[in-house]
Amino acid sequence: MGAHKVVGIGGVFLKAKDPEALKAWYRQNMGFDIQDWGGLGFSWSTPDRPDFDGATIWSLFSDTSDYFAPSTAKVMVNYVVEDLDASLAALRAGGCAVDDKIEESEFGRFGWVMDPEGNKLELWQPPSMKPARA
């Protein structure tokens, strides 16, 4: 697998008919400390990267959001990758439906692929993960 393997779950995003009511349910019943931006982050590191400041984001989207498009699923998972370019190239080489768009921001680099059942998956290379170049 090499540089294009998934190394963690970067986020779980849910669509909700009533995001505010669902946030309240998660606060009350799951103890989620949901922030003003609409979600929360769970911090983590890995045994091979004990100093890595990783996070898994949990967030709600309105059911009218087109962020998951073209998928009609109510859930999208964000997977952490060490090298977004290598991951997208490997997926393309495998015949997968990869979005041509790549988004770059202070939060890192993002790309998208559709799985065979029409679920949109987000791939995230955090800013702290600098891929080793040959």
C-alpha positions in Angstrom: 0.0 0.0 0.0 2.8 2.4 0.8 2.3 6.2 1.0 -1.3 6.0 -0.2 -2.7 3.9 2.7 -5.3 5.3 5.1 -3.8 6.0 8.5 -6.9 7.1 10.5 -10.4 8.5 10.4 -10.3 12.3 10.2 -14.0 12.9 10.4 -17.6 11.7 10.5 -20.1 14.0 8.9 -23.9 13.5 9.3 -26.8 15.1 7.5 -29.7 16.1 9.7 -33.2 17.4 9.1 -32.9 19.5 12.2 -29.2 20.0 13.0 -29.9 22.1 16.1 -32.2 19.5 17.7 -29.8 16.7 16.8 -26.8 18.6 18.3 -28.9 19.0 21.5 -29.6 15.3 21.6 -25.8 14.5 21.2 -25.0 17.0 23.9 -27.5 15.6 26.3 -27.2 11.8 25.6 -23.7 11.4 24.4 -21.9 14.1 26.3 -20.6 15.8 23.2 -19.1 19.2 23.8 -20.3 20.6 20.4 -18.6 23.9 19.5 -20.0 27.0 17.9 -18.8 25.9 14.5 -21.2 22.8 14.7 -19.0 19.9 15.8 -16.2 18.7 17.9 -12.8 17.1 17.6 -11.5 14.0 19.3 -7.7 14.1 19.7 -5.4 11.2 19.1 -1.9 10.0 18.2 -0.6 6.7 17.0 2.1 4.4 18.4 4.3 5.1 15.4 3.6 8.8 15.6 3.3 9.6 19.4 3.9 13.3 18.9 1.3 13.6 16.1 -1.6 15.8 17.0 -4.3 14.0 15.2 -8.0 14.7 15.5 -11.2 13.1 14.3 -13.9 15.7 13.6 -17.6 15.0 14.2 -20.0 17.4 12.6 -23.6 17.9 11.4 -24.7 19.3 8.1 -28.1 20.3 7.0 -29.9 17.7 5.0 -30.0 20.2 2.2 -26.2 20.6 2.0 -24.6 19.6 -1.3 -21.2 19.0 0.3 -21.8 15.2 0.0 -22.9 15.4 -3.7 -23.1 13.6 -5.9 -23.7 11.0 -3.1 -27.2 10.9 -1.7 -26.0 9.3 1.5 -26.6 10.9 4.9 -23.1 10.1 6.1 -19.6 10.9 4.8 -16.4 9.7 6.3 -13.1 11.6 6.1 -10.0 9.4 6.0 -6.5 10.6 6.9 -3.8 9.8 4.3 -0.1 10.6 4.5 0.2 11.6 0.8 -3.0 12.8 -0.9 -1.4 12.9 -4.4 -0.2 9.3 -4.1 -3.6 8.2 -2.7 -5.6 9.8 -5.5 -3.2 8.5 -8.2 -3.5 4.9 -6.8 -7.3 5.2 -6.7 -7.4 6.5 -10.3 -5.0 3.7 -11.4 -7.5 1.3 -9.8 -10.3 2.6 -11.9 -12.1 4.5 -9.1 -14.2 7.6 -9.6 -11.9 10.3 -8.2 -13.0 14.0 -8.2 -10.6 16.2 -10.1 -10.9 18.9 -7.4 -8.3 19.2 -4.6 -8.9 21.7 -1.8 -6.0 23.3 0.0 -6.3 25.4 3.2 -4.6 25.9 6.5 -6.4 22.7 7.6 -4.5 20.6 5.0 -5.3 19.1 1.6 -8.6 17.4 0.7 -9.7 15.1 -2.2 -12.7 13.0 -2.8 -13.6 9.6 -4.3 -16.8 7.7 -4.7 -17.0 4.1 -3.6 -18.8 1.5 -5.7 -22.1 2.0 -3.8 -22.1 5.8 -4.4 -20.8 7.0 -1.1 -18.5 10.0 -1.3 -15.3 9.6 0.7 -13.1 12.5 1.7 -9.4 12.0 1.9 -7.4 14.4 4.1 -3.7 15.1 4.3 -3.2 17.1 7.5 -0.7 20.0 7.3 1.5 18.1 9.8 1.9 15.1 7.4 4.5 15.9 4.9 4.9 13.0 2.4 8.3 11.5 1.8 9.2 12.2 -1.8 11.4 9.8 -3.7 
